[in-house]
Amino acid sequence: MTTDFPGGAELTHLLVVSDLARSRDFYRDVVGADLVREYGGTSAVLRLCGTWLLLVTGGGPTEDKPTVTFTPPADADRVSHEMTFRVVDCRAAYATLRARGARFLTPPVEHDAEVRCFFRDPDGHLLELSEGR
């Protein structure tokens, strides 16, 4: 099923972070995102794998989301979402990102349909490298 928005649309993935500079540097220098712009020390917009990534610091309710508070993950081992990077060669991507400072939970693990491994950003957001077989 395709969702069609009048005039088109692009998807932005938003992550709430505790230290904007640290997270911006991680996604730019370790993962390879392009920094597009920053806003007042509270948010940064990056391009990553053909999509937008918005890093924001936490904040309380606003007029348009009166019951919502943005906070970074309280417990990195309890995950409600992750971002998966589908790669051609999981082991090569693992070696590249590890050399740039990414800390992985384990080296790549082989499964029937894929090779995959997981790492976290500075706030504990879970990220995955996955190679289809």
Disulfide bonds with the S-S distance in Angstrom:
none
